[in-house]
Amino acid sequence: MINKMNSLVTGGAGFIGLFLCERLHSLGHSVSILDNLDPQAHPSGRLCYIPPETEFQLNHIRAVMFGRVRFRMPPSSCIARRL
């Protein structure tokens, strides 16, 4: 049995991050995404797709480190792809 977690996926709006978010949701976890939509990965500056049950924050990871971002469900785990 897997404990249900509130997970934060940094870079979760990207190709790999979205697959990870969908997998975590399929396991019953709550997922929050933090992404700055870097122009190199997101040239249009818009999101392609975010699962409807996912909380999305447009910000940089530094904002979390300095306490400037508040999540609806505080994460119990953080999955960082790259900083």
NUKOLKE-531612 format. One line per field, with one value per residue: y, z, x of N, C-alpha, C, O, CB in turn. Coordinates in pm, 1 decimal, always signed. Glycine has a CB too. Example, Ala and Ser with C-alpha at 12.3 -4.5 7.8 and 13.67 -1.06 7.14 Angstrom:
// NUKOLKE-531612
n_north <- [-569.0; -225.0]
n_up <- [+780.0; +708.0]
n_east <- [+1319.0; +1285.0]
ca_north <- [-450.0; -106.0]
ca_up <- [+780.0; +714.0]
ca_east <- [+1230.0; +1367.0]
c_north <- [-330.0; +3.0]
c_up <- [+780.0; +787.0]
c_east <- [+1320.0; +1290.0]
o_north <- [-331.9; +113.8]
o_up <- [+846.5; +803.9]
o_east <- [+1423.6; +1340.9]
cb_north <- [-447.3; -59.8]
cb_up <- [+904.6; +572.5]
cb_east <- [+1130.8; +1408.4]
***
This chain:
// NUKOLKE-531612
n_north <- [-118.5; +217.0; +524.2; +814.0; +1115.8; +1469.9; +1608.2; +1806.1; +1904.0; +2025.3; +2210.4; +2088.9; +2142.6; +2066.8; +1819.3; +1568.2; +1618.9; +1640.4; +1377.1; +1254.1; +1381.5; +1288.7; +1016.6; +1017.6; +1114.9; +901.0; +715.3; +810.0; +1033.2; +1379.0; +1653.3; +1926.6; +2171.8; +2349.2; +2585.7; +2790.0; +2842.4; +2865.7; +3028.7; +2879.0; +2615.2; +2649.9; +2812.6; +2962.4; +3065.1; +2979.0; +2735.1; +2400.3; +2176.6; +2095.1; +1871.8; +1876.6; +1841.2; +1929.1; +2154.7; +2457.4; +2663.5; +2952.9; +3029.8; +3071.0; +2831.6; +2948.3; +3122.5; +2956.2; +2864.0; +3095.4; +3137.0; +3269.1; +3158.1; +3005.5; +2707.1; +2533.6; +2278.2; +2197.1; +2065.2; +1728.3; +1601.5; +1664.0; +1678.1; +1734.0; +1824.8; +1973.3; +2245.7]
n_up <- [+0.0; -85.9; +61.8; +43.9; -101.7; -105.3; -372.6; -513.6; -826.3; -989.3; -1284.6; -1404.8; -1619.8; -1849.8; -2098.4; -1981.0; -1714.1; -1720.4; -1781.7; -1550.7; -1358.5; -1437.0; -1384.3; -1103.9; -1025.6; -1113.2; -926.3; -710.8; -575.2; -468.7; -673.4; -730.6; -954.8; -1030.4; -1238.0; -1450.4; -1709.3; -1903.3; -2186.4; -2360.8; -2340.9; -2360.2; -2603.0; -2683.9; -2451.0; -2323.5; -2158.8; -2266.0; -2181.4; -1878.8; -1630.6; -1511.0; -1233.8; -1114.3; -933.8; -1044.6; -1045.5; -1164.5; -1154.4; -1028.1; -894.7; -693.7; -569.4; -410.4; -234.2; -91.5; +32.5; -100.7; -238.6; -209.3; -155.6; -219.0; -104.6; +106.2; -5.1; +56.5; -47.7; -278.8; -614.6; -806.7; -1123.0; -1263.7; -1180.3]
n_east <- [+84.1; +56.1; +140.5; -57.2; +44.3; +115.4; +246.2; +505.8; +598.6; +862.2; +914.9; +706.8; +537.8; +651.8; +752.1; +844.3; +777.6; +493.9; +415.5; +506.6; +344.3; +89.4; +123.0; +163.5; -87.6; -244.5; -175.3; -304.6; -210.0; -194.1; -111.4; +101.0; +217.6; +508.5; +634.2; +831.6; +781.2; +987.6; +1121.4; +1282.8; +1194.1; +921.4; +823.4; +598.0; +509.0; +287.7; +78.5; +55.2; -92.9; -243.5; -328.7; -667.1; -707.7; -481.8; -282.2; -144.2; +139.5; +277.5; +592.9; +930.1; +1162.3; +1312.1; +1135.9; +982.8; +1175.8; +1227.5; +990.3; +779.5; +572.5; +260.7; +91.8; -213.4; -239.5; +4.3; +314.8; +422.2; +626.7; +891.4; +960.7; +1218.0; +1314.3; +1509.0; +1722.4]
ca_north <- [+0.0; +340.5; +639.8; +924.3; +1232.7; +1594.2; +1618.3; +1923.8; +1869.3; +2145.7; +2185.6; +1994.6; +2176.1; +2014.9; +1687.7; +1463.6; +1655.3; +1608.2; +1232.7; +1225.5; +1426.4; +1194.8; +891.2; +1040.9; +1120.2; +765.6; +644.2; +869.2; +1144.4; +1516.9; +1705.9; +2068.7; +2196.8; +2478.8; +2599.3; +2930.0; +2845.4; +2918.0; +3039.0; +2774.5; +2495.8; +2692.0; +2933.3; +3042.9; +3122.5; +2928.7; +2594.2; +2313.8; +2092.7; +2065.9; +1797.1; +1965.7; +1823.6; +1970.3; +2296.2; +2510.2; +2791.7; +3009.9; +3094.3; +3007.1; +2754.4; +3038.0; +3180.3; +2859.1; +2863.2; +3214.6; +3143.2; +3361.0; +3081.3; +2928.5; +2605.1; +2494.0; +2163.0; +2199.7; +1938.3; +1641.7; +1558.6; +1752.8; +1608.0; +1838.8; +1774.4; +2047.8; +2378.7]
ca_up <- [+0.0; -98.4; +131.5; -45.1; -74.2; -179.4; -439.7; -591.7; -939.2; -1051.4; -1427.3; -1435.5; -1741.7; -1963.1; -2151.9; -1879.8; -1594.4; -1735.6; -1767.6; -1408.8; -1289.1; -1467.3; -1311.8; -961.9; -1011.5; -1129.3; -800.7; -606.8; -507.6; -507.5; -740.2; -761.7; -1050.7; -1027.9; -1361.6; -1489.8; -1853.2; -1968.6; -2331.2; -2432.8; -2342.5; -2390.1; -2683.7; -2691.2; -2318.9; -2274.8; -2124.0; -2362.8; -2111.5; -1736.6; -1584.6; -1437.9; -1088.1; -1074.2; -902.8; -1120.9; -1002.6; -1257.4; -1072.9; -1028.2; -772.8; -588.9; -497.8; -306.8; -135.1; -8.7; +93.9; -169.0; -306.1; -118.2; -224.5; -157.4; -21.3; +118.4; -50.1; +150.7; -120.7; -390.3; -721.8; -885.2; -1244.7; -1283.0; -1118.0]
ca_east <- [+0.0; +132.9; +84.8; -92.5; +126.9; +100.3; +375.5; +539.2; +683.9; +918.1; +927.3; +599.7; +463.9; +727.7; +719.9; +865.2; +702.7; +352.0; +400.4; +525.3; +223.2; -18.9; +151.6; +135.9; -233.9; -299.9; -148.7; -387.8; -143.7; -225.3; +6.6; +114.1; +324.5; +575.1; +709.5; +844.1; +754.2; +1107.9; +1101.5; +1354.8; +1108.9; +784.4; +841.4; +475.3; +482.8; +159.3; +71.9; -11.9; -190.5; -224.1; -446.1; -757.3; -699.8; -347.8; -259.8; -31.5; +195.1; +374.9; +694.6; +1060.9; +1186.8; +1364.0; +1022.5; +945.2; +1283.4; +1217.2; +858.0; +688.4; +468.0; +175.6; +14.7; -340.3; -204.8; +150.8; +374.9; +492.7; +745.7; +925.7; +1030.7; +1282.5; +1375.1; +1633.9; +1713.6]
c_north <- [+124.5; +450.4; +749.9; +1048.0; +1353.0; +1620.6; +1747.7; +1880.0; +1999.2; +2114.3; +2093.7; +2026.6; +2125.7; +1872.8; +1577.9; +1491.6; +1620.6; +1458.6; +1191.9; +1264.1; +1330.7; +1062.8; +906.6; +1047.9; +981.5; +679.8; +703.9; +985.3; +1278.7; +1577.8; +1856.0; +2083.0; +2337.7; +2486.0; +2746.9; +2949.6; +2912.5; +2918.3; +2931.8; +2647.5; +2527.0; +2821.1; +3022.3; +3111.9; +3077.9; +2781.4; +2516.8; +2236.1; +2078.1; +1987.3; +1884.0; +1955.5; +1868.9; +2119.3; +2342.1; +2645.9; +2835.5; +3089.5; +3017.5; +2935.2; +2842.3; +3100.1; +3086.5; +2860.2; +2981.5; +3236.8; +3236.7; +3289.8; +3001.1; +2829.9; +2572.3; +2378.1; +2162.6; +2065.1; +1861.4; +1582.8; +1655.7; +1672.4; +1715.0; +1776.9; +1841.9; +2184.6; +2481.3]
c_up <- [+0.0; -20.0; +30.7; -3.6; -153.0; -240.9; -517.4; -700.8; -1001.6; -1198.0; -1477.4; -1558.9; -1866.3; -1997.3; -2045.9; -1755.5; -1603.4; -1723.9; -1620.8; -1329.4; -1312.5; -1392.6; -1162.2; -936.4; -1021.0; -1004.5; -683.0; -531.5; -554.4; -563.7; -761.0; -855.7; -1029.1; -1154.0; -1396.3; -1639.4; -1929.6; -2120.3; -2412.8; -2444.7; -2384.4; -2473.2; -2691.1; -2558.6; -2259.5; -2240.1; -2235.5; -2295.0; -1966.5; -1693.1; -1495.0; -1285.1; -1030.7; -1045.9; -977.5; -1066.2; -1106.5; -1174.6; -1085.7; -894.4; -660.2; -507.2; -387.1; -196.0; -39.7; +46.5; +27.6; -243.4; -202.5; -200.0; -145.8; -60.4; -9.4; +81.2; +63.5; +83.7; -236.5; -491.2; -813.7; -1005.7; -1271.1; -1219.7; -1202.1]
c_east <- [+88.3; +63.0; +57.0; -14.2; +78.1; +236.2; +388.6; +635.9; +733.1; +944.0; +817.7; +518.4; +535.3; +687.8; +730.7; +781.7; +555.3; +326.3; +413.4; +400.6; +107.0; -0.1; +121.4; -14.9; -294.8; -277.5; -226.2; -325.7; -200.6; -98.5; -6.1; +233.0; +377.5; +660.2; +717.3; +820.1; +868.2; +1088.4; +1174.5; +1269.7; +965.5; +789.3; +717.2; +445.1; +351.0; +171.0; +3.6; -123.3; -147.7; -347.4; -534.3; -746.8; -565.3; -342.4; -135.4; +9.1; +297.9; +475.7; +825.2; +1080.0; +1240.6; +1251.3; +974.9; +1049.0; +1273.6; +1076.8; +759.0; +575.7; +392.4; +93.7; -110.5; -316.5; -52.3; +211.9; +440.6; +616.2; +767.9; +1005.0; +1087.6; +1349.8; +1507.9; +1615.1; +1784.2]
o_north <- [+134.5; +469.0; +776.0; +1081.2; +1339.6; +1651.9; +1793.4; +1825.5; +2074.3; +2005.0; +2027.9; +1944.7; +2140.7; +1813.8; +1503.1; +1400.4; +1575.9; +1417.0; +1105.6; +1188.6; +1295.8; +1004.5; +818.4; +993.3; +948.0; +584.1; +655.9; +1032.0; +1289.9; +1557.3; +1905.8; +2016.5; +2432.7; +2402.3; +2821.2; +3060.2; +3003.7; +2818.6; +2898.2; +2579.9; +2440.6; +2928.7; +3144.2; +3205.7; +3131.3; +2712.1; +2563.4; +2230.5; +2052.2; +2031.9; +1957.7; +2052.8; +1849.1; +2200.3; +2274.5; +2732.5; +2763.5; +3201.0; +2911.0; +2973.7; +2813.2; +3127.6; +3132.5; +2857.6; +2970.0; +3343.1; +3280.1; +3355.5; +2935.9; +2866.1; +2581.8; +2379.2; +2130.3; +1961.4; +1918.0; +1521.8; +1720.3; +1607.1; +1778.7; +1686.9; +1775.4; +2232.8; +2598.9]
o_up <- [+77.4; -32.3; -57.7; +114.8; -253.7; -169.7; -579.8; -671.9; -1059.8; -1231.8; -1580.3; -1600.0; -1977.1; -1933.2; -2024.3; -1698.0; -1504.9; -1663.5; -1572.8; -1243.0; -1219.1; -1343.6; -1101.4; -837.7; -945.6; -979.9; -570.1; -433.1; -666.7; -509.3; -803.5; -839.6; -1011.8; -1174.9; -1374.7; -1690.9; -2009.4; -2176.8; -2523.0; -2547.6; -2437.8; -2419.9; -2703.1; -2553.6; -2157.8; -2286.1; -2292.6; -2345.5; -1936.3; -1716.4; -1411.2; -1215.2; -912.3; -1124.2; -974.7; -1043.1; -1133.3; -1130.6; -1147.4; -793.4; -543.0; -388.5; -281.5; -77.8; +78.2; +101.0; +91.8; -305.1; -117.3; -301.3; -23.1; +52.0; -107.1; +129.9; +152.3; +149.7; -284.7; -457.3; -889.3; -992.1; -1297.9; -1207.4; -1166.1]
o_east <- [+183.6; -58.0; +138.5; -6.9; +8.7; +331.6; +292.8; +742.4; +654.9; +989.5; +833.3; +436.3; +484.0; +600.9; +635.4; +722.3; +496.5; +227.4; +339.9; +356.1; +34.8; -96.8; +60.8; -64.1; -386.1; -351.0; -215.9; -383.0; -249.6; +10.0; -110.3; +335.3; +301.2; +748.1; +621.5; +836.5; +846.8; +1043.5; +1131.1; +1273.3; +896.0; +762.2; +729.2; +365.5; +306.5; +261.8; -95.0; -235.4; -31.3; -459.8; -482.4; -774.7; -538.3; -392.0; -32.6; -75.2; +394.1; +447.9; +829.6; +1021.0; +1216.9; +1268.9; +931.3; +1014.7; +1307.1; +1047.4; +663.4; +491.9; +452.9; +33.8; -113.7; -366.7; +15.2; +166.8; +504.3; +700.3; +674.9; +1103.8; +1014.3; +1432.7; +1608.0; +1502.5; +1787.6]
cb_north <- [+0.0; +381.3; +690.0; +952.1; +1204.0; +1714.7; +1500.6; +2037.0; +1780.8; +2192.5; +2126.5; +1986.1; +2326.6; +2020.7; +1655.7; +1453.5; +1801.5; +1658.8; +1158.8; +1300.2; +1567.0; +1169.0; +849.2; +1171.0; +1211.2; +697.0; +646.5; +766.0; +1139.3; +1601.1; +1635.5; +2156.0; +2177.9; +2498.3; +2517.5; +2982.4; +2918.4; +2833.7; +3173.9; +2743.1; +2430.5; +2713.3; +2894.7; +2955.3; +3271.7; +2950.3; +2574.1; +2217.4; +1953.0; +2198.9; +1670.0; +1937.2; +1677.6; +1934.0; +2319.4; +2520.9; +2781.5; +3100.8; +3102.8; +3111.6; +2640.8; +3148.9; +3210.6; +2716.4; +2864.2; +3334.9; +3182.8; +3446.2; +2988.3; +3022.1; +2479.3; +2453.8; +2026.1; +2237.9; +1964.8; +1529.0; +1410.8; +1878.1; +1508.4; +1917.2; +1794.0; +2060.1; +2377.4]
cb_up <- [+122.1; -247.3; +242.7; -42.3; -107.2; -87.4; -532.7; -502.3; -1044.1; -979.0; -1458.9; -1321.7; -1751.4; -1934.1; -2268.4; -1842.1; -1568.1; -1869.3; -1853.4; -1354.5; -1335.0; -1618.4; -1332.0; -914.3; -1118.6; -1251.1; -770.0; -510.7; -532.7; -386.2; -874.1; -631.3; -1196.8; -896.8; -1477.1; -1452.4; -1881.1; -1929.8; -2377.4; -2362.1; -2205.4; -2257.9; -2822.3; -2731.9; -2326.9; -2379.6; -1990.9; -2428.6; -2179.5; -1649.6; -1509.0; -1478.8; -1052.2; -1181.8; -748.2; -1270.4; -859.4; -1366.6; -925.0; -1053.1; -801.2; -651.2; -595.0; -366.3; -204.6; -87.7; +233.2; -265.7; -415.6; -34.3; -246.5; -266.1; -82.7; +261.3; -158.8; +202.1; -172.5; -342.0; -799.9; -800.3; -1362.5; -1435.9; -977.2]
cb_east <- [-95.6; +150.0; +180.8; -245.7; +273.3; +51.5; +395.8; +600.8; +607.6; +1050.1; +1062.8; +509.3; +443.5; +875.9; +811.4; +1014.6; +717.5; +300.8; +505.0; +648.4; +184.6; -26.5; +299.9; +204.0; -295.1; -237.0; +0.9; -424.2; +8.0; -280.2; +28.3; +132.6; +274.7; +662.3; +644.6; +981.7; +622.3; +1232.9; +1146.1; +1487.8; +1108.6; +701.7; +882.0; +356.9; +485.0; +48.3; -2.0; +88.2; -204.2; -204.2; -402.9; -897.8; -723.7; -246.6; -244.3; -66.5; +259.8; +305.1; +650.1; +1174.7; +1284.8; +1449.6; +907.5; +931.1; +1418.5; +1259.7; +872.2; +765.8; +527.5; +82.5; +98.7; -444.4; -259.7; +192.0; +477.6; +399.9; +730.9; +1006.7; +935.2; +1384.6; +1282.3; +1672.0; +1772.8]
***
